[in-house]
Protein backbone atom coordinates (compact mmCIF):
# COMPACT_ATOMS: atom_id res chain seq x y z
CA UNK A 1 0.00 0.00 0.00
CA UNK A 2 1.26 3.49 -0.77
CA UNK A 3 2.37 5.88 1.94
CA UNK A 4 -0.68 8.11 1.28
CA UNK A 5 -3.04 5.19 1.76
CA UNK A 6 -1.30 4.18 4.98
CA UNK A 7 -1.41 7.71 6.39
CA UNK A 8 -5.11 8.08 5.64
CA UNK A 9 -5.91 5.10 7.85
CA UNK A 10 -3.76 6.47 10.66
CA UNK A 11 -5.13 10.04 10.54
CA UNK A 12 -8.88 9.53 10.37
CA UNK A 13 -11.41 6.90 11.41
CA UNK A 14 -14.32 8.38 9.44
CA UNK A 15 -14.59 6.78 5.98
CA UNK A 16 -16.12 9.86 4.31
CA UNK A 17 -13.28 12.03 5.63
CA UNK A 18 -10.75 9.47 4.40
CA UNK A 19 -12.34 9.59 0.96
CA UNK A 20 -12.18 13.38 0.87
CA UNK A 21 -8.56 13.40 2.04
CA UNK A 22 -7.57 10.89 -0.63
CA UNK A 23 -9.32 12.86 -3.38
CA UNK A 24 -7.75 16.11 -2.19
CA UNK A 25 -4.24 14.64 -2.05
CA UNK A 26 -4.63 13.09 -5.49
CA UNK A 27 -5.92 16.44 -6.86
CA UNK A 28 -9.34 14.92 -7.57
CA UNK A 29 -11.30 17.45 -5.52
CA UNK A 30 -14.11 18.87 -7.67
CA UNK A 31 -12.72 22.36 -8.10
CA UNK A 32 -13.87 24.55 -10.96
CA UNK A 33 -10.76 23.67 -12.97
CA UNK A 34 -11.50 19.95 -12.56
CA UNK A 35 -15.15 20.42 -13.53
CA UNK A 36 -14.22 22.64 -16.48
CA UNK A 37 -11.91 19.98 -17.91
CA UNK A 38 -14.84 17.55 -17.87
CA UNK A 39 -17.17 20.07 -19.56
CA UNK A 40 -19.46 20.27 -16.54
CA UNK A 41 -19.16 24.06 -16.16
CA UNK A 42 -18.35 26.86 -18.61
CA UNK A 43 -15.81 28.91 -16.61
CA UNK A 44 -12.97 27.66 -14.41
CA UNK A 45 -12.48 30.87 -12.43
CA UNK A 46 -12.72 30.95 -8.65
CA UNK A 47 -16.30 31.37 -7.39
CA UNK A 48 -15.13 33.91 -4.82
CA UNK A 49 -12.69 36.25 -6.57
CA UNK A 50 -13.36 35.56 -10.29
CA UNK A 51 -9.70 36.36 -11.02
CA UNK A 52 -7.78 33.08 -10.92
CA UNK A 53 -8.41 29.49 -11.88
CA UNK A 54 -9.91 27.62 -8.97
CA UNK A 55 -7.63 24.65 -8.39
CA UNK A 56 -6.32 22.91 -5.30
CA UNK A 57 -3.33 25.23 -5.01
CA UNK A 58 -5.53 28.33 -5.14
CA UNK A 59 -7.78 26.96 -2.40
CA UNK A 60 -5.04 25.33 -0.33
CA UNK A 61 -2.86 28.39 0.04
CA UNK A 62 -5.99 30.52 0.47
CA UNK A 63 -4.60 33.01 -1.98
CA UNK A 64 -8.14 34.13 -2.74
CA UNK A 65 -8.40 37.46 -0.95
CA UNK A 66 -12.19 37.61 -1.37
CA UNK A 67 -12.57 34.24 0.36
CA UNK A 68 -10.47 35.39 3.32
CA UNK A 69 -12.61 38.48 3.95
PDB file of N, CA, C and O in Angstrom:
ATOM      1  N   UNK A   1       0.850  -1.178   0.000  1.00  0.00           N
ATOM      2  CA  UNK A   1       0.000   0.000   0.000  1.00  0.00           C
ATOM      3  C   UNK A   1       0.893   1.238   0.000  1.00  0.00           C
ATOM      4  O   UNK A   1       1.962   1.238   0.610  1.00  0.00           O
ATOM      5  N   UNK A   2       0.457   2.273  -0.675  1.00  0.00           N
ATOM      6  CA  UNK A   2       1.261   3.489  -0.766  1.00  0.00           C
ATOM      7  C   UNK A   2       1.292   4.213   0.577  1.00  0.00           C
ATOM      8  O   UNK A   2       0.478   3.953   1.464  1.00  0.00           O
ATOM      9  N   UNK A   3       2.238   5.115   0.701  1.00  0.00           N
ATOM     10  CA  UNK A   3       2.368   5.884   1.939  1.00  0.00           C
ATOM     11  C   UNK A   3       1.121   6.731   2.190  1.00  0.00           C
ATOM     12  O   UNK A   3       0.693   6.871   3.336  1.00  0.00           O
ATOM     13  N   UNK A   4       0.533   7.297   1.135  1.00  0.00           N
ATOM     14  CA  UNK A   4      -0.680   8.106   1.279  1.00  0.00           C
ATOM     15  C   UNK A   4      -1.808   7.261   1.837  1.00  0.00           C
ATOM     16  O   UNK A   4      -2.502   7.681   2.763  1.00  0.00           O
ATOM     17  N   UNK A   5      -1.995   6.080   1.285  1.00  0.00           N
ATOM     18  CA  UNK A   5      -3.039   5.189   1.765  1.00  0.00           C
ATOM     19  C   UNK A   5      -2.842   4.793   3.215  1.00  0.00           C
ATOM     20  O   UNK A   5      -3.807   4.714   3.975  1.00  0.00           O
ATOM     21  N   UNK A   6      -1.613   4.546   3.601  1.00  0.00           N
ATOM     22  CA  UNK A   6      -1.301   4.183   4.976  1.00  0.00           C
ATOM     23  C   UNK A   6      -1.586   5.342   5.926  1.00  0.00           C
ATOM     24  O   UNK A   6      -2.164   5.144   6.995  1.00  0.00           O
ATOM     25  N   UNK A   7      -1.183   6.542   5.542  1.00  0.00           N
ATOM     26  CA  UNK A   7      -1.406   7.708   6.393  1.00  0.00           C
ATOM     27  C   UNK A   7      -2.889   8.021   6.566  1.00  0.00           C
ATOM     28  O   UNK A   7      -3.304   8.454   7.641  1.00  0.00           O
ATOM     29  N   UNK A   8      -3.688   7.812   5.535  1.00  0.00           N
ATOM     30  CA  UNK A   8      -5.115   8.079   5.641  1.00  0.00           C
ATOM     31  C   UNK A   8      -5.762   7.223   6.719  1.00  0.00           C
ATOM     32  O   UNK A   8      -6.635   7.698   7.447  1.00  0.00           O
ATOM     33  N   UNK A   9      -5.347   5.976   6.829  1.00  0.00           N
ATOM     34  CA  UNK A   9      -5.914   5.103   7.846  1.00  0.00           C
ATOM     35  C   UNK A   9      -5.427   5.455   9.248  1.00  0.00           C
ATOM     36  O   UNK A   9      -6.106   5.146  10.227  1.00  0.00           O
ATOM     37  N   UNK A  10      -4.283   6.085   9.361  1.00  0.00           N
ATOM     38  CA  UNK A  10      -3.758   6.474  10.664  1.00  0.00           C
ATOM     39  C   UNK A  10      -4.336   7.799  11.131  1.00  0.00           C
ATOM     40  O   UNK A  10      -4.451   8.025  12.335  1.00  0.00           O
ATOM     41  N   UNK A  11      -4.704   8.685  10.203  1.00  0.00           N
ATOM     42  CA  UNK A  11      -5.133  10.035  10.543  1.00  0.00           C
ATOM     43  C   UNK A  11      -6.611  10.092  10.898  1.00  0.00           C
ATOM     44  O   UNK A  11      -6.984  10.793  11.839  1.00  0.00           O
ATOM     45  N   UNK A  12      -7.448   9.388  10.184  1.00  0.00           N
ATOM     46  CA  UNK A  12      -8.885   9.528  10.367  1.00  0.00           C
ATOM     47  C   UNK A  12      -9.577   8.175  10.462  1.00  0.00           C
ATOM     48  O   UNK A  12      -9.184   7.214   9.801  1.00  0.00           O
ATOM     49  N   UNK A  13     -10.610   8.116  11.292  1.00  0.00           N
ATOM     50  CA  UNK A  13     -11.408   6.904  11.410  1.00  0.00           C
ATOM     51  C   UNK A  13     -12.680   6.979  10.570  1.00  0.00           C
ATOM     52  O   UNK A  13     -13.276   5.949  10.253  1.00  0.00           O
ATOM     53  N   UNK A  14     -13.094   8.177  10.211  1.00  0.00           N
ATOM     54  CA  UNK A  14     -14.317   8.383   9.440  1.00  0.00           C
ATOM     55  C   UNK A  14     -14.058   8.090   7.967  1.00  0.00           C
ATOM     56  O   UNK A  14     -13.155   8.678   7.371  1.00  0.00           O
ATOM     57  N   UNK A  15     -14.836   7.189   7.372  1.00  0.00           N
ATOM     58  CA  UNK A  15     -14.590   6.777   5.985  1.00  0.00           C
ATOM     59  C   UNK A  15     -14.869   7.903   4.989  1.00  0.00           C
ATOM     60  O   UNK A  15     -14.172   7.994   3.979  1.00  0.00           O
ATOM     61  N   UNK A  16     -15.851   8.758   5.232  1.00  0.00           N
ATOM     62  CA  UNK A  16     -16.117   9.859   4.307  1.00  0.00           C
ATOM     63  C   UNK A  16     -14.984  10.886   4.346  1.00  0.00           C
ATOM     64  O   UNK A  16     -14.634  11.461   3.315  1.00  0.00           O
ATOM     65  N   UNK A  17     -14.416  11.118   5.516  1.00  0.00           N
ATOM     66  CA  UNK A  17     -13.276  12.026   5.632  1.00  0.00           C
ATOM     67  C   UNK A  17     -12.047  11.430   4.952  1.00  0.00           C
ATOM     68  O   UNK A  17     -11.286  12.152   4.307  1.00  0.00           O
ATOM     69  N   UNK A  18     -11.850  10.137   5.090  1.00  0.00           N
ATOM     70  CA  UNK A  18     -10.747   9.466   4.400  1.00  0.00           C
ATOM     71  C   UNK A  18     -10.885   9.626   2.895  1.00  0.00           C
ATOM     72  O   UNK A  18      -9.905   9.896   2.201  1.00  0.00           O
ATOM     73  N   UNK A  19     -12.092   9.460   2.396  1.00  0.00           N
ATOM     74  CA  UNK A  19     -12.340   9.585   0.964  1.00  0.00           C
ATOM     75  C   UNK A  19     -12.023  11.002   0.483  1.00  0.00           C
ATOM     76  O   UNK A  19     -11.386  11.183  -0.555  1.00  0.00           O
ATOM     77  N   UNK A  20     -12.469  11.997   1.236  1.00  0.00           N
ATOM     78  CA  UNK A  20     -12.180  13.379   0.869  1.00  0.00           C
ATOM     79  C   UNK A  20     -10.686  13.654   0.891  1.00  0.00           C
ATOM     80  O   UNK A  20     -10.156  14.286  -0.024  1.00  0.00           O
ATOM     81  N   UNK A  21     -10.004  13.184   1.930  1.00  0.00           N
ATOM     82  CA  UNK A  21      -8.564  13.404   2.042  1.00  0.00           C
ATOM     83  C   UNK A  21      -7.820  12.764   0.878  1.00  0.00           C
ATOM     84  O   UNK A  21      -6.893  13.361   0.331  1.00  0.00           O
ATOM     85  N   UNK A  22      -8.211  11.570   0.500  1.00  0.00           N
ATOM     86  CA  UNK A  22      -7.568  10.893  -0.626  1.00  0.00           C
ATOM     87  C   UNK A  22      -7.780  11.692  -1.912  1.00  0.00           C
ATOM     88  O   UNK A  22      -6.832  11.939  -2.657  1.00  0.00           O
ATOM     89  N   UNK A  23      -9.017  12.092  -2.170  1.00  0.00           N
ATOM     90  CA  UNK A  23      -9.321  12.857  -3.382  1.00  0.00           C
ATOM     91  C   UNK A  23      -8.559  14.177  -3.402  1.00  0.00           C
ATOM     92  O   UNK A  23      -8.061  14.589  -4.450  1.00  0.00           O
ATOM     93  N   UNK A  24      -8.466  14.836  -2.265  1.00  0.00           N
ATOM     94  CA  UNK A  24      -7.747  16.106  -2.189  1.00  0.00           C
ATOM     95  C   UNK A  24      -6.262  15.905  -2.462  1.00  0.00           C
ATOM     96  O   UNK A  24      -5.666  16.667  -3.223  1.00  0.00           O
ATOM     97  N   UNK A  25      -5.667  14.901  -1.859  1.00  0.00           N
ATOM     98  CA  UNK A  25      -4.242  14.640  -2.045  1.00  0.00           C
ATOM     99  C   UNK A  25      -3.916  14.212  -3.472  1.00  0.00           C
ATOM    100  O   UNK A  25      -2.827  14.494  -3.971  1.00  0.00           O
ATOM    101  N   UNK A  26      -4.837  13.543  -4.120  1.00  0.00           N
ATOM    102  CA  UNK A  26      -4.625  13.092  -5.494  1.00  0.00           C
ATOM    103  C   UNK A  26      -5.108  14.133  -6.514  1.00  0.00           C
ATOM    104  O   UNK A  26      -5.177  13.853  -7.711  1.00  0.00           O
ATOM    105  N   UNK A  27      -5.440  15.329  -6.028  1.00  0.00           N
ATOM    106  CA  UNK A  27      -5.924  16.436  -6.865  1.00  0.00           C
ATOM    107  C   UNK A  27      -7.196  16.067  -7.617  1.00  0.00           C
ATOM    108  O   UNK A  27      -7.377  16.465  -8.767  1.00  0.00           O
ATOM    109  N   UNK A  28      -8.068  15.315  -6.976  1.00  0.00           N
ATOM    110  CA  UNK A  28      -9.343  14.921  -7.570  1.00  0.00           C
ATOM    111  C   UNK A  28     -10.519  15.672  -6.958  1.00  0.00           C
ATOM    112  O   UNK A  28     -11.673  15.356  -7.245  1.00  0.00           O
ATOM    113  N   UNK A  29     -10.238  16.654  -6.127  1.00  0.00           N
ATOM    114  CA  UNK A  29     -11.297  17.450  -5.524  1.00  0.00           C
ATOM    115  C   UNK A  29     -12.035  18.203  -6.617  1.00  0.00           C
ATOM    116  O   UNK A  29     -11.393  18.780  -7.495  1.00  0.00           O
ATOM    117  N   UNK A  30     -13.357  18.217  -6.592  1.00  0.00           N
ATOM    118  CA  UNK A  30     -14.108  18.866  -7.675  1.00  0.00           C
ATOM    119  C   UNK A  30     -14.025  20.391  -7.641  1.00  0.00           C
ATOM    120  O   UNK A  30     -15.002  21.068  -7.320  1.00  0.00           O
ATOM    121  N   UNK A  31     -12.877  20.910  -7.969  1.00  0.00           N
ATOM    122  CA  UNK A  31     -12.721  22.357  -8.100  1.00  0.00           C
ATOM    123  C   UNK A  31     -13.256  22.782  -9.465  1.00  0.00           C
ATOM    124  O   UNK A  31     -13.571  21.936 -10.303  1.00  0.00           O
ATOM    125  N   UNK A  32     -13.357  24.070  -9.685  1.00  0.00           N
ATOM    126  CA  UNK A  32     -13.871  24.554 -10.963  1.00  0.00           C
ATOM    127  C   UNK A  32     -12.969  24.150 -12.129  1.00  0.00           C
ATOM    128  O   UNK A  32     -13.466  23.885 -13.224  1.00  0.00           O
ATOM    129  N   UNK A  33     -11.671  24.099 -11.918  1.00  0.00           N
ATOM    130  CA  UNK A  33     -10.759  23.665 -12.974  1.00  0.00           C
ATOM    131  C   UNK A  33     -11.016  22.203 -13.344  1.00  0.00           C
ATOM    132  O   UNK A  33     -11.036  21.851 -14.523  1.00  0.00           O
ATOM    133  N   UNK A  34     -11.208  21.373 -12.351  1.00  0.00           N
ATOM    134  CA  UNK A  34     -11.502  19.948 -12.562  1.00  0.00           C
ATOM    135  C   UNK A  34     -12.825  19.780 -13.308  1.00  0.00           C
ATOM    136  O   UNK A  34     -12.915  18.995 -14.252  1.00  0.00           O
ATOM    137  N   UNK A  35     -13.837  20.510 -12.887  1.00  0.00           N
ATOM    138  CA  UNK A  35     -15.152  20.420 -13.526  1.00  0.00           C
ATOM    139  C   UNK A  35     -15.125  20.990 -14.950  1.00  0.00           C
ATOM    140  O   UNK A  35     -15.807  20.480 -15.839  1.00  0.00           O
ATOM    141  N   UNK A  36     -14.345  22.035 -15.160  1.00  0.00           N
ATOM    142  CA  UNK A  36     -14.222  22.645 -16.481  1.00  0.00           C
ATOM    143  C   UNK A  36     -13.586  21.676 -17.477  1.00  0.00           C
ATOM    144  O   UNK A  36     -14.015  21.599 -18.628  1.00  0.00           O
ATOM    145  N   UNK A  37     -12.573  20.943 -17.042  1.00  0.00           N
ATOM    146  CA  UNK A  37     -11.906  19.975 -17.915  1.00  0.00           C
ATOM    147  C   UNK A  37     -12.856  18.867 -18.355  1.00  0.00           C
ATOM    148  O   UNK A  37     -12.667  18.271 -19.415  1.00  0.00           O
ATOM    149  N   UNK A  38     -13.863  18.594 -17.557  1.00  0.00           N
ATOM    150  CA  UNK A  38     -14.839  17.552 -17.869  1.00  0.00           C
ATOM    151  C   UNK A  38     -16.121  18.113 -18.481  1.00  0.00           C
ATOM    152  O   UNK A  38     -17.137  17.424 -18.573  1.00  0.00           O
ATOM    153  N   UNK A  39     -16.050  19.389 -18.902  1.00  0.00           N
ATOM    154  CA  UNK A  39     -17.169  20.074 -19.555  1.00  0.00           C
ATOM    155  C   UNK A  39     -18.449  20.076 -18.717  1.00  0.00           C
ATOM    156  O   UNK A  39     -19.551  19.951 -19.252  1.00  0.00           O
ATOM    157  N   UNK A  40     -18.293  20.219 -17.415  1.00  0.00           N
ATOM    158  CA  UNK A  40     -19.456  20.274 -16.535  1.00  0.00           C
ATOM    159  C   UNK A  40     -19.836  21.712 -16.190  1.00  0.00           C
ATOM    160  O   UNK A  40     -20.969  21.974 -15.787  1.00  0.00           O
ATOM    161  N   UNK A  41     -18.898  22.641 -16.346  1.00  0.00           N
ATOM    162  CA  UNK A  41     -19.164  24.064 -16.163  1.00  0.00           C
ATOM    163  C   UNK A  41     -18.502  24.819 -17.311  1.00  0.00           C
ATOM    164  O   UNK A  41     -17.683  24.257 -18.037  1.00  0.00           O
ATOM    165  N   UNK A  42     -18.856  26.091 -17.475  1.00  0.00           N
ATOM    166  CA  UNK A  42     -18.350  26.861 -18.610  1.00  0.00           C
ATOM    167  C   UNK A  42     -17.130  27.719 -18.287  1.00  0.00           C
ATOM    168  O   UNK A  42     -16.383  28.084 -19.195  1.00  0.00           O
ATOM    169  N   UNK A  43     -16.913  28.049 -17.014  1.00  0.00           N
ATOM    170  CA  UNK A  43     -15.808  28.907 -16.613  1.00  0.00           C
ATOM    171  C   UNK A  43     -15.075  28.253 -15.447  1.00  0.00           C
ATOM    172  O   UNK A  43     -15.702  27.722 -14.531  1.00  0.00           O
ATOM    173  N   UNK A  44     -13.740  28.293 -15.486  1.00  0.00           N
ATOM    174  CA  UNK A  44     -12.974  27.658 -14.409  1.00  0.00           C
ATOM    175  C   UNK A  44     -12.427  28.649 -13.388  1.00  0.00           C
ATOM    176  O   UNK A  44     -11.537  28.307 -12.610  1.00  0.00           O
ATOM    177  N   UNK A  45     -12.945  29.863 -13.383  1.00  0.00           N
ATOM    178  CA  UNK A  45     -12.484  30.867 -12.427  1.00  0.00           C
ATOM    179  C   UNK A  45     -13.034  30.586 -11.031  1.00  0.00           C
ATOM    180  O   UNK A  45     -14.058  29.924 -10.863  1.00  0.00           O
ATOM    181  N   UNK A  46     -12.333  31.102 -10.056  1.00  0.00           N
ATOM    182  CA  UNK A  46     -12.724  30.952  -8.653  1.00  0.00           C
ATOM    183  C   UNK A  46     -14.111  31.566  -8.431  1.00  0.00           C
ATOM    184  O   UNK A  46     -14.405  32.647  -8.941  1.00  0.00           O
ATOM    185  N   UNK A  47     -14.952  30.877  -7.673  1.00  0.00           N
ATOM    186  CA  UNK A  47     -16.301  31.368  -7.388  1.00  0.00           C
ATOM    187  C   UNK A  47     -16.290  32.586  -6.468  1.00  0.00           C
ATOM    188  O   UNK A  47     -17.283  33.309  -6.386  1.00  0.00           O
ATOM    189  N   UNK A  48     -15.191  32.813  -5.788  1.00  0.00           N
ATOM    190  CA  UNK A  48     -15.131  33.914  -4.824  1.00  0.00           C
ATOM    191  C   UNK A  48     -14.517  35.176  -5.412  1.00  0.00           C
ATOM    192  O   UNK A  48     -15.077  36.262  -5.259  1.00  0.00           O
ATOM    193  N   UNK A  49     -13.386  35.053  -6.075  1.00  0.00           N
ATOM    194  CA  UNK A  49     -12.686  36.248  -6.565  1.00  0.00           C
ATOM    195  C   UNK A  49     -12.855  36.488  -8.064  1.00  0.00           C
ATOM    196  O   UNK A  49     -12.676  37.616  -8.524  1.00  0.00           O
ATOM    197  N   UNK A  50     -13.193  35.460  -8.831  1.00  0.00           N
ATOM    198  CA  UNK A  50     -13.365  35.561 -10.290  1.00  0.00           C
ATOM    199  C   UNK A  50     -12.122  36.099 -11.006  1.00  0.00           C
ATOM    200  O   UNK A  50     -12.236  36.710 -12.068  1.00  0.00           O
ATOM    201  N   UNK A  51     -10.943  35.874 -10.431  1.00  0.00           N
ATOM    202  CA  UNK A  51      -9.700  36.364 -11.023  1.00  0.00           C
ATOM    203  C   UNK A  51      -8.755  35.240 -11.427  1.00  0.00           C
ATOM    204  O   UNK A  51      -8.046  35.363 -12.426  1.00  0.00           O
ATOM    205  N   UNK A  52      -8.732  34.165 -10.680  1.00  0.00           N
ATOM    206  CA  UNK A  52      -7.779  33.079 -10.917  1.00  0.00           C
ATOM    207  C   UNK A  52      -8.522  31.767 -11.119  1.00  0.00           C
ATOM    208  O   UNK A  52      -9.676  31.616 -10.718  1.00  0.00           O
ATOM    209  N   UNK A  53      -7.837  30.828 -11.747  1.00  0.00           N
ATOM    210  CA  UNK A  53      -8.407  29.494 -11.880  1.00  0.00           C
ATOM    211  C   UNK A  53      -8.541  28.868 -10.504  1.00  0.00           C
ATOM    212  O   UNK A  53      -7.626  28.941  -9.683  1.00  0.00           O
ATOM    213  N   UNK A  54      -9.686  28.253 -10.259  1.00  0.00           N
ATOM    214  CA  UNK A  54      -9.909  27.618  -8.967  1.00  0.00           C
ATOM    215  C   UNK A  54      -9.391  26.191  -9.026  1.00  0.00           C
ATOM    216  O   UNK A  54     -10.061  25.300  -9.549  1.00  0.00           O
ATOM    217  N   UNK A  55      -8.196  25.977  -8.487  1.00  0.00           N
ATOM    218  CA  UNK A  55      -7.626  24.652  -8.392  1.00  0.00           C
ATOM    219  C   UNK A  55      -7.222  24.410  -6.943  1.00  0.00           C
ATOM    220  O   UNK A  55      -7.416  25.273  -6.086  1.00  0.00           O
ATOM    221  N   UNK A  56      -6.670  23.252  -6.676  1.00  0.00           N
ATOM    222  CA  UNK A  56      -6.319  22.908  -5.296  1.00  0.00           C
ATOM    223  C   UNK A  56      -5.299  23.868  -4.709  1.00  0.00           C
ATOM    224  O   UNK A  56      -5.378  24.208  -3.528  1.00  0.00           O
ATOM    225  N   UNK A  57      -4.343  24.308  -5.515  1.00  0.00           N
ATOM    226  CA  UNK A  57      -3.328  25.225  -5.008  1.00  0.00           C
ATOM    227  C   UNK A  57      -3.948  26.569  -4.621  1.00  0.00           C
ATOM    228  O   UNK A  57      -3.582  27.153  -3.602  1.00  0.00           O
ATOM    229  N   UNK A  58      -4.873  27.049  -5.424  1.00  0.00           N
ATOM    230  CA  UNK A  58      -5.528  28.329  -5.137  1.00  0.00           C
ATOM    231  C   UNK A  58      -6.318  28.238  -3.833  1.00  0.00           C
ATOM    232  O   UNK A  58      -6.316  29.178  -3.038  1.00  0.00           O
ATOM    233  N   UNK A  59      -6.989  27.115  -3.614  1.00  0.00           N
ATOM    234  CA  UNK A  59      -7.779  26.962  -2.401  1.00  0.00           C
ATOM    235  C   UNK A  59      -6.924  26.588  -1.196  1.00  0.00           C
ATOM    236  O   UNK A  59      -7.207  27.008  -0.075  1.00  0.00           O
ATOM    237  N   UNK A  60      -5.889  25.806  -1.425  1.00  0.00           N
ATOM    238  CA  UNK A  60      -5.043  25.335  -0.330  1.00  0.00           C
ATOM    239  C   UNK A  60      -4.275  26.468   0.326  1.00  0.00           C
ATOM    240  O   UNK A  60      -4.240  26.574   1.552  1.00  0.00           O
ATOM    241  N   UNK A  61      -3.671  27.296  -0.472  1.00  0.00           N
ATOM    242  CA  UNK A  61      -2.859  28.394   0.040  1.00  0.00           C
ATOM    243  C   UNK A  61      -3.756  29.540   0.507  1.00  0.00           C
ATOM    244  O   UNK A  61      -3.299  30.470   1.172  1.00  0.00           O
ATOM    245  N   UNK A  62      -5.027  29.459   0.154  1.00  0.00           N
ATOM    246  CA  UNK A  62      -5.990  30.519   0.470  1.00  0.00           C
ATOM    247  C   UNK A  62      -5.518  31.853  -0.093  1.00  0.00           C
ATOM    248  O   UNK A  62      -5.572  32.888   0.570  1.00  0.00           O
ATOM    249  N   UNK A  63      -5.060  31.793  -1.320  1.00  0.00           N
ATOM    250  CA  UNK A  63      -4.598  33.009  -1.978  1.00  0.00           C
ATOM    251  C   UNK A  63      -5.751  33.863  -2.458  1.00  0.00           C
ATOM    252  O   UNK A  63      -5.536  34.970  -2.952  1.00  0.00           O
ATOM    253  N   UNK A  64      -6.957  33.375  -2.322  1.00  0.00           N
ATOM    254  CA  UNK A  64      -8.139  34.131  -2.743  1.00  0.00           C
ATOM    255  C   UNK A  64      -8.468  35.154  -1.663  1.00  0.00           C
ATOM    256  O   UNK A  64      -8.970  34.802  -0.596  1.00  0.00           O
ATOM    257  N   UNK A  65      -8.183  36.412  -1.946  1.00  0.00           N
ATOM    258  CA  UNK A  65      -8.405  37.459  -0.945  1.00  0.00           C
ATOM    259  C   UNK A  65      -9.875  37.651  -0.635  1.00  0.00           C
ATOM    260  O   UNK A  65     -10.219  37.985   0.499  1.00  0.00           O
ATOM    261  N   UNK A  66     -10.750  37.453  -1.600  1.00  0.00           N
ATOM    262  CA  UNK A  66     -12.188  37.605  -1.367  1.00  0.00           C
ATOM    263  C   UNK A  66     -12.690  36.547  -0.407  1.00  0.00           C
ATOM    264  O   UNK A  66     -13.547  36.828   0.431  1.00  0.00           O
ATOM    265  N   UNK A  67     -12.168  35.331  -0.516  1.00  0.00           N
ATOM    266  CA  UNK A  67     -12.568  34.240   0.360  1.00  0.00           C
ATOM    267  C   UNK A  67     -12.138  34.497   1.805  1.00  0.00           C
ATOM    268  O   UNK A  67     -12.843  34.123   2.743  1.00  0.00           O
ATOM    269  N   UNK A  68     -10.994  35.127   1.975  1.00  0.00           N
ATOM    270  CA  UNK A  68     -10.469  35.386   3.317  1.00  0.00           C
ATOM    271  C   UNK A  68     -11.217  36.485   4.049  1.00  0.00           C
ATOM    272  O   UNK A  68     -11.176  36.545   5.277  1.00  0.00           O
ATOM    273  N   UNK A  69     -11.904  37.360   3.313  1.00  0.00           N
ATOM    274  CA  UNK A  69     -12.607  38.480   3.953  1.00  0.00           C
ATOM    275  C   UNK A  69     -13.875  38.060   4.636  1.00  0.00           C
ATOM    276  O   UNK A  69     -14.570  38.894   5.216  1.00  0.00           O
TER     277      UNK A  69
END
